[in-house]
């Protein structure tokens, strides 16, 4: 015969092991999601920088054209 207290203790130990494993799995999931979020943020920043660069190029072309017209007008 086994003591009811030992059965409870063994049951609790098994439950603790399962909960620890679930906790590790959840930590791994959180770490993975954080990594994906950082990657997503970097990709969004890259797109933003590219957009700003394109806008700078567009504005430079407009400025160049405007300056040329102004100089031509001044002649």
N, C-alpha and C positions, 0 to 999 in steps of 0.2 A: 504494500500500500504506500501511496505517496501522500505526503502531507498536503492539505489544501493550500496552505500558505506557500509551499514550494511551487505548486501549480500556478498560483497567482503571480509569484515572482518570475517564474519562467515565462509566463504569458506576457508580463510587462517587459521583460528583457527583449522578447521577440518583437513586441510592438515598438520599443525604442529603436531597435535595429532597422525596422521598416521605415520609421519616421526619419531616422538619420539618412537613410538612402534616398527617401523622397526629398529631403532637404538638400542633399547634394545635387540631385537632378534639377531641382528648382534653381539652385545657385548657378548651375551650368547654363540653364536656359536664360537666366538674367544676364549672365556674362555674354552669351551669344547675342542677345538682343541689344545690349549696350554696344557691342562691337559693330553690329549692323547699323545701329543708329549713328555711330561715329562715321561710318562709311557713307551713309546717306547724307549726313551733314557736309562731308567733304565734297561729295558729288554736287550738292546744291551750291556750295561755295564756288566750285569750279565753274558751274553754269553761270552763276552771277558774275564772276570775274570775266568770263568770255563775253557776256552780254554787255558789260561796261566797256570792255575793250572795243567791241564792235561799234558801240555808240560814240566812243572817243574818235575812232577812225572816221565815222560818218560826219561828225562835227568838224573834224580837221579838214575834210574835203570841202565842206561848205565854207569854212573860213578861208581856205586857199582860193576858192572860186570867187568869193566876195572880195578878197584883197586884190586879186588880179583885175577884177572889174573896176575896182576903185582906182587902182594905179592907171589903168587904161583911160578912165574917165578924167584923171588929173592931167594927162598928157596933152 
